Amino acid sequence: MLQVSGLNVYYGESHILRNVDLSVPMGQMVCLIGRNGVGKTTFLKTIMGLLKPRTGTILFQEQPLTPFSTDRRARMGIGYVPQGREIIPRVTVRDNLLLGLEAQRRGRGRKSEIPEEIFDLFPVLKTMLSRMGGDLSGGQQQQLAIARALMGKPKLLVLDEPTEGIQPSIILEIEAAVRRIIETTGISVLLVEQHLHFVRQADRYYAMQKGGIVASGSTRELSQEVIQRFLAV
């Protein structure tokens, strides 16, 4: 689904990502782990076209992504939930969700339906459609942000720290929803996460340090040494 090779990204002359290689197979969840400030969010922003690589290739379903703008990448089938959620606070939950349809439009007529599958995954949203997004709790906003990305029917869902600042019970709900999304739709997930229980839900992990990939493997084989190096505070 996604193949990244030799990716180098700079902020000015500061070398942030260093020869990053990473792949996300179809229908699997891949987790990128690492301490704060090592380049994980920079990597996701580069995938989405918000940052431009100096060298390297990004292939999505074997098609180069570099020539395409961020909105075009969304229309190609990449759904992005950024760190901090970035829902629109003074817009209703319904309208936040309907914004997700923009990724499908491709110039076609306007749609205004929210699929029932969204409410199956996140039942709380159905009871809050008329509330302002900013009035929701942090966990509810995160569910809204993921649901909004799913409205575009992505083939790859990119999640940046979806459990950050969220109470444990909601974390478990989000974990279960993401696994259900994969199992029922077959889409792929690229996850940046530091919550160990969520990391272990992934099929494969990559560990990043100082902008480079320094370890990878099956999450079934995720050792305590790797956890201490890349996840422990």
Stockholm file with secondary structure:
# STOCKHOLM 1.0

chainA/1-233         MLQVSGLNVYYGESHILRNVDLSVPMGQMVCLIGRNGVGKTTFLKTIMGLLKPRTGTILFQEQPLTPFSTDRRARMGIGYVPQGREIIPRVTVRDNLLLGLEAQRRGRGRKSEIPEEIFDLFPVLKTMLSRMGGDLSGGQQQQLAIARALMGKPKLLVLDEPTEGIQPSIILEIEAAVRRIIETTGISVLLVEQHLHFVRQADRYYAMQKGGIVASGSTRELSQEVIQRFLAV
#=GR chainA/1-233 SS CEEEEEEEEEETTEEEEEEEEEEECTTCEEEEECCTTSSHHHHHHHHTTSSCCSEEEEEETTEECTTSCHHHHHHHTEEEECTTCCCCTTSBHHHHHHHTTHHHHTTCCCCCCCCHHHHHHCHHHHTTTTSBGGGSCHHHHHHHHHHHHHTTCCSEEEEECTTTTCCHHHHHHHHHHHHHHHHHHCCEEEEECCCHHHHTTSSEEEEEETTEEEEEEEGGGCCHHHHHHHTCC
#=GC SS_cons         CEEEEEEEEEETTEEEEEEEEEEECTTCEEEEECCTTSSHHHHHHHHTTSSCCSEEEEEETTEECTTSCHHHHHHHTEEEECTTCCCCTTSBHHHHHHHTTHHHHTTCCCCCCCCHHHHHHCHHHHTTTTSBGGGSCHHHHHHHHHHHHHTTCCSEEEEECTTTTCCHHHHHHHHHHHHHHHHHHCCEEEEECCCHHHHTTSSEEEEEETTEEEEEEEGGGCCHHHHHHHTCC
//
